[in-house]
């Protein structure tokens, strides 16, 4: 009889544990489909590669089915829109979105929310009211870069700004932060031009800027791709004393800084953007509530700490 009692206790304990573990798994993400749309492919772009890695590892940890999509190239907004609409039509539980064009995506986001699909913005803030933004405080990061340049450059010096795709809030905030920082310390902004986040365009735009402004002392590039392009143009022109500060702290930028080429960059923690995008999209899918702004952080990277970002 004692053995029978023990067997019954063990049997019901096993059932209880099975139910408990099953409910924990479901709460964590079991059965949930999270759509994560980024602005560009990870291949060839360390920033998006890091976002992707963060999203994939967090999804695995939480037991989420992750559907991660990207257009063939950054800036192909229509392709990104088509991808998102296609996946939403198939059915997902939440959407983490880095919008290539916040205005173009606004009605899609509204429709998703109306249909019961919660949305979070990642990296680039959208224009929809009440939707959480997960990413860098881009204006503060650019001001940090500008302050560093101010400390390295005599008052009244000529400086330039390379901006990203100007339909994106990320690009505008970094531009405005740099302008504010430069004006505060009395530097003379001789050019503010887009190079659309691209290395080759960063090089060609810088070539044009330095041709017209040979006395330029510093360039703030709104991402490292453009900063590396600017650095190449300056090397070609034998202008090796110009201060160049980027944004992203990619491994290539860190290597350039350690070589004494680029001067500095601003780290934004792209891995966290991917991980937090999945984490907080799941939180909403499970009926929870989250803060309206989730800052993933920034840090100045110079030769002193660039090894940490290689």
C-alpha positions in Angstrom: 0.0 0.0 0.0 2.9 2.3 0.8 4.4 1.7 -2.6 1.1 2.4 -4.3 0.8 5.7 -2.3 4.3 6.7 -3.3 3.6 5.9 -7.0 0.4 8.1 -6.9 2.3 11.0 -5.3 5.1 10.7 -7.8 2.6 10.6 -10.7 0.7 13.7 -9.6 3.9 15.5 -8.8 5.1 14.8 -12.3 1.8 16.2 -13.7 2.1 19.3 -11.6 5.7 20.0 -12.7 4.7 19.4 -16.3 1.9 21.9 -16.1 4.0 24.4 -14.2 6.9 24.2 -16.6 4.6 24.4 -19.5 3.0 27.6 -18.2 6.4 29.1 -17.6 7.5 28.2 -21.1 4.3 29.8 -22.5 4.8 33.0 -20.4 8.4 33.2 -21.7 7.4 33.0 -25.3 6.3 29.4 -26.3 4.1 29.6 -29.3 4.6 33.3 -29.9 5.7 34.6 -33.3 7.6 37.9 -33.2 8.2 39.6 -36.5 11.4 41.7 -36.5 11.9 44.0 -39.5 15.3 45.8 -39.8 16.2 48.5 -42.3 19.1 46.7 -44.1 20.8 43.3 -44.3 23.3 42.2 -41.7 25.7 41.0 -44.4 28.3 43.7 -44.9 26.8 45.9 -42.2 28.2 45.2 -38.7 25.4 47.3 -37.0 22.6 45.3 -38.4 24.5 42.1 -38.0 24.8 42.9 -34.3 21.0 43.7 -34.0 20.3 40.4 -35.7 22.5 38.5 -33.3 20.8 40.1 -30.3 17.4 39.3 -31.6 18.2 35.7 -32.5 19.9 35.0 -29.1 17.1 36.6 -27.1 14.4 34.7 -29.1 16.2 31.4 -28.5 16.5 32.2 -24.8 12.8 33.0 -24.5 11.5 30.3 -26.7 10.1 32.7 -29.3 9.6 31.9 -33.0 11.5 34.8 -34.6 10.8 36.0 -38.1 13.6 38.4 -39.0 13.4 40.2 -42.3 15.4 42.9 -44.1 15.2 44.5 -47.5 17.9 43.8 -50.1 19.6 47.1 -49.2 19.1 49.8 -46.7 17.0 52.6 -48.1 14.7 50.3 -50.1 11.6 51.3 -48.1 9.1 49.8 -50.5 10.7 46.4 -50.3 10.7 46.6 -46.5 7.0 47.7 -46.5 6.1 44.7 -48.8 7.9 42.3 -46.5 6.2 43.5 -43.4 2.7 43.5 -45.0 3.3 40.0 -46.3 4.2 38.7 -42.9 1.5 40.5 -41.0 -1.0 39.0 -43.4 0.3 35.5 -42.4 -0.2 36.3 -38.8 2.2 37.2 -36.0 1.9 38.0 -32.3 4.0 41.2 -32.2 6.1 43.4 -34.5 9.5 44.9 -33.7 10.2 47.5 -36.4 13.1 49.6 -37.5 11.3 51.7 -40.0 13.2 52.8 -43.1 10.7 55.7 -43.4 8.6 56.4 -40.4 6.0 58.4 -42.4 5.5 55.6 -44.9 5.2 53.0 -42.2 2.7 55.0 -40.0 -0.5 53.6 -41.5 0.9 50.1 -41.5 1.7 50.4 -37.8 -1.7 51.8 -37.1 -3.4 48.9 -38.9 -1.3 46.3 -37.1 -2.2 47.8 -33.7 -5.9 47.9 -34.6 -5.8 44.3 -35.6 -4.3 43.3 -32.2 -0.6 43.1 -33.1 1.4 45.2 -30.7 4.4 47.2 -32.1 7.7 48.5 -30.8 10.1 50.7 -32.8 13.7 49.7 -32.7 16.7 52.0 -33.7 14.5 54.6 -35.5 11.5 56.2 -33.8 8.3 56.2 -35.6 5.6 58.9 -35.7 2.8 56.9 -34.3 1.5 58.1 -30.9 2.0 55.8 -27.9 4.4 53.3 -29.5 7.5 52.4 -27.5 10.9 53.3 -28.9 13.8 51.1 -28.1 17.2 52.5 -29.1 19.8 55.1 -28.7 19.2 58.7 -27.6 20.6 59.8 -30.9 20.6 63.5 -30.1 22.6 63.1 -26.9 25.0 60.7 -28.7 25.7 63.3 -31.4 26.2 66.0 -28.8 28.7 63.8 -27.1 30.6 63.5 -30.3 30.4 67.2 -31.0 31.7 68.0 -27.5 34.7 65.6 -28.0 35.4 67.4 -31.3 35.1 70.8 -29.6 37.7 69.7 -27.0 40.1 68.7 -29.8 39.6 71.6 -32.2 40.3 75.4 -31.8 37.3 77.7 -31.4 36.2 79.1 -34.8 37.5 76.1 -36.8 35.6 74.8 -39.9 33.8 71.5 -39.4 31.4 69.4 -41.4 28.6 66.9 -40.7 27.8 63.8 -42.8 24.2 62.8 -42.3 22.3 59.6 -43.0 19.1 59.1 -44.9 17.2 62.2 -44.1 13.7 60.7 -44.1 14.8 58.8 -41.0 14.5 60.3 -37.5 17.8 58.7 -36.6 19.6 60.8 -39.2 17.8 64.0 -38.2 18.4 63.6 -34.5 22.2 63.0 -35.0 22.4 65.9 -37.3 20.6 68.2 -34.9 22.6 67.0 -31.9 25.9 67.7 -33.7 24.7 71.1 -34.9 23.7 72.0 -31.3 27.0 70.8 -29.9 29.1 72.7 -32.5 27.2 75.9 -32.1 27.6 75.7 -28.3 31.4 75.7 -28.5 31.8 78.2 -31.4 32.8 75.9 -34.3 31.9 77.0 -37.8 29.8 74.4 -39.7 30.7 74.7 -43.4 28.8 71.7 -44.7 26.0 69.5 -43.7 25.4 66.8 -46.4 23.9 63.4 -46.6 26.0 60.4 -47.5 23.1 58.0 -46.8 24.9 55.8 -44.3 27.2 54.5 -47.1 31.0 54.2 -47.1 31.5 55.0 -50.8 29.2 58.0 -50.6 30.9 59.1 -47.4 34.2 59.2 -49.4 32.8 61.0 -52.4 30.8 63.6 -50.3 33.9 64.3 -48.2 36.0 64.7 -51.4 33.6 67.4 -52.5 33.5 69.1 -49.0 37.3 69.3 -48.6 37.7 70.6 -52.2 35.6 73.6 -51.2 36.8 73.8 -47.6 40.6 73.0 -47.6 41.0 74.3 -44.0 38.5 72.0 -42.5 39.5 70.7 -39.0 36.9 68.1 -38.1 34.2 65.9 -39.5 31.3 64.3 -37.6 29.9 61.3 -39.6 26.5 60.1 -38.4 27.6 56.5 -38.7 31.0 54.7 -39.0 30.5 53.6 -42.6 30.5 57.2 -43.7 33.3 58.0 -41.2 35.5 55.4 -42.8 34.7 56.7 -46.2 35.5 60.3 -45.0 38.8 59.0 -43.6 39.8 57.5 -46.9 39.1 60.8 -48.7 41.2 62.6 -46.2 44.1 60.1 -46.5 44.0 60.5 -50.3 44.2 64.3 -49.9 47.0 63.9 -47.3 44.9 65.6 -44.7 45.7 63.3 -41.9 45.3 65.8 -39.0 41.6 66.2 -39.5 39.6 64.9 -36.6 37.0 62.3 -37.7 34.3 61.0 -35.3 31.8 58.4 -36.3 28.8 56.7 -34.7 28.1 53.0 -34.0 31.5 51.7 -32.8 31.7 49.0 -35.4 34.7 46.6 -35.4 36.1 48.3 -38.5 35.9 51.7 -36.8 37.5 50.4 -33.7 40.4 49.0 -35.8 40.7 52.4 -37.6 40.9 54.2 -34.3 43.6 51.9 -33.0 45.6 52.5 -36.2 45.4 56.2 -35.5 43.1 57.0 -38.4 39.6 57.8 -37.2 39.8 59.7 -34.0 36.7 58.4 -32.1 33.2 57.0 -32.5 30.1 56.8 -30.4 29.1 53.3 -29.3 25.4 52.5 -29.4 24.6 49.0 -28.2 23.0 47.5 -31.3 23.0 44.0 -29.8 20.8 45.3 -27.0 18.4 46.8 -29.6 17.9 43.4 -31.1 17.5 41.6 -27.7 15.3 44.3 -26.2 13.2 44.4 -29.4 12.3 40.8 -28.9 12.0 40.9 -25.2 9.6 43.9 -25.0 7.6 42.9 -28.1 7.0 39.6 -26.3 6.0 41.5 -23.1 3.3 43.3 -25.1 2.2 40.1 -26.8 1.7 38.6 -23.4 -0.5 41.5 -22.3 2.1 43.4 -20.4 3.0 47.1 -20.4 6.4 48.7 -21.0 7.9 52.2 -20.9 7.4 54.5 -23.8 11.2 55.1 -24.2 13.8 52.4 -23.6 17.4 53.8 -23.9 19.9 51.2 -25.0 22.8 53.5 -24.1 25.8 55.4 -25.7 29.5 55.6 -24.9 32.5 57.6 -26.3 35.1 55.2 -27.9 38.7 56.4 -28.3 42.0 54.7 -28.6 41.9 54.1 -24.9 38.9 51.7 -25.1 38.6 50.8 -28.8 39.9 47.3 -28.1 36.6 46.6 -26.3 34.7 47.1 -29.6 36.9 45.1 -32.1 
